[in-house]
Amino acid sequence: MQHQRQRPLPGWLAAPGRRRVLALVPAVIFAVGVVAAVLADTPGLILMMLVAVLGMAGVLVMRRATQMLDTAPEGLLDEREISQRDRGYRDAFPLTLALLFVLWMLSIADGFVAKIGTTGLFDGDGWIYLTLASFFTALTLPAAALTWRWQAPQDDQDD
């Protein structure tokens, strides 16, 4: 694992702006999951497969962008890296709470729409798709928070 962590980042991952765009993967996952929940049935199932692929690929690329900071044993990390990892987890917690709040609001909206009309916002397997998309989103939030704020170690030590 230490060898993998010491490999230099590819050029497309080295730029902070590109890492920040990559950190938005959870938002894309959740948005596609909501669309899948609204469409339900066959189109929703296809979109849910896309959510799963995006979630897994997103986590792997974000872990690579942060040099596996979230999965490395504490013994391999220095104080700066431990601090970064802890800050990333602290940043991911309110994001997870925000995700739960959005789910709560969607459930309220679904109930109101169901009372007004004959069906709710999410018919059929819609809530299953939304729950799965939320699960994949929540799994990617810590890696996204780390990716958003990650800073490469500085080689500015004067000998």
Rosetta blueprint (number, residue, H / E / L):
1 M L
2 Q H
3 H H
4 Q H
5 R H
6 Q H
7 R L
8 P L
9 L L
10 P L
11 G H
12 W H
13 L H
14 A H
15 A L
16 P H
17 G H
18 R H
19 R H
20 R H
21 V H
22 L H
23 A L
24 L L
25 V H
26 P H
27 A H
28 V H
29 I H
30 F H
31 A H
32 V H
33 G H
34 V H
35 V H
36 A H
37 A H
38 V H
39 L H
40 A L
41 D H
42 T H
43 P H
44 G H
45 L H
46 I H
47 L H
48 M H
49 M H
50 L H
51 V H
52 A H
53 V H
54 L H
55 G H
56 M H
57 A H
58 G H
59 V H
60 L H
61 V H
62 M H
63 R H
64 R H
65 A H
66 T L
67 Q L
68 M L
69 L L
70 D L
71 T L
72 A L
73 P L
74 E H
75 G H
76 L H
77 L L
78 D L
79 E H
80 R H
81 E H
82 I H
83 S H
84 Q H
85 R H
86 D H
87 R H
88 G H
89 Y H
90 R H
91 D H
92 A H
93 F H
94 P H
95 L H
96 T H
97 L H
98 A H
99 L H
100 L H
101 F H
102 V H
103 L H
104 W H
105 M H
106 L H
107 S H
108 I H
109 A H
110 D H
111 G H
112 F H
113 V H
114 A H
115 K H
116 I H
117 G L
118 T L
119 T L
120 G L
121 L L
122 F L
123 D L
124 G L
125 D L
126 G H
127 W H
128 I H
129 Y H
130 L H
131 T H
132 L H
133 A H
134 S H
135 F H
136 F H
137 T H
138 A H
139 L H
140 T H
141 L H
142 P H
143 A H
144 A H
145 A H
146 L H
147 T H
148 W H
149 R H
150 W L
151 Q L
152 A L
153 P L
154 Q L
155 D L
156 D L
157 Q L
158 D L
159 D L
